Amino acid sequence: MTQRSVLVVLFDGVQSLDVTGPVEVFAGASHFPGAGYELRTASLDGAPVRTSSGLNLVPDGGLADAEPPHTLLVPGGEGTRTPDPALVGWLRDHAAHAERLVSVCTGALLLAAAGLLDGHRVTTHWTVCEHLARSYPAVEVDPDPIFVRDGRLATSAGVTAGIDLALALVEEDHGRDIALTVARHLVVFLRRPGNQAQFSAQLTAQTARREPLREVQHWITEHPGDDLSVEALAARARLSPRHFARAFQAETGLTPGRYVDRVRLEHARRLLEDTTDGVTGIARACGYGTPEAMRRAFTKALGTAPAEYRRRFRTQPALD
């Protein structure tokens, strides 16, 4: 059996789940014949590190003694805010020797500081995307996806997205069946597509300050199949359409139409994942009207059709 080596970089202030999430995925895959991963952790000097939550992690050794791995994984955490220059220097000198370079969450900041993201499309936790783009203009930062592959480089969004990325890498290395079994053991979906949005429509938008607008937000979420035109929503808020549209965008950060689009897409995704309803019925229930309209929305937002999305996320047969 040929094992792929995975080296996880540790440092003070690392986010513990950025480390343990991917490690559990790779370790789970190693239970299958022919799908082994040799997992090692290393800090700069081989000493234990304290995570951002206060846990102590004891590495297998020091980075100076680490052999070039197949996959070099750099997690994130509070320790990336003021990175150790020695750690950045080690990454600059040694990351090129890995066949696959992976960052989880704000680990992208360490790779960027080492000049390893220049000219690449990447993502990271949504709260630091603007900072990453501003600080490193040679890096193409995409704030929306939960993970991005660009050649040998793979970057993921915040925390649990590292599990999604690790499952995608296992699927790439050893096939869908093994990755699906690992996902089931971890009680997670296999797998959210990389271009799925980092967070829901409700979290993307701010909550409106004024009660009539908040009520409209709740109404949209609970009635995605209804008439959600600006005119209809303005009537519910007892405002003119023009006043409503301007006030809604000012208080939520999204136009009414954009907010409705995201809510409908999210509702359709959940129905595809959690029910066996046919695509035609789901399209009507979510306000798309026709399966073709829903297909266009999925293709534009997620880069995949509803049927393919369902195939990836459901293990039970659907009615269509």
Beta strands, then each sheet from edge to edge (+ up, - down):
strand 1: 4-9
strand 2: 37-43
strand 3: 49-50
strand 4: 56-57
strand 5: 61-62
strand 6: 71-74
strand 7: 100-103
strand 8: 121-122
strand 9: 140-141
strand 10: 147-150
strand 11: 153-156
sheet 1: 5+ 2+ 1+ 6+ 7+ 11+ 10-
sheet 2: 3+ 4-
sheet 3: 8+ 9+
end
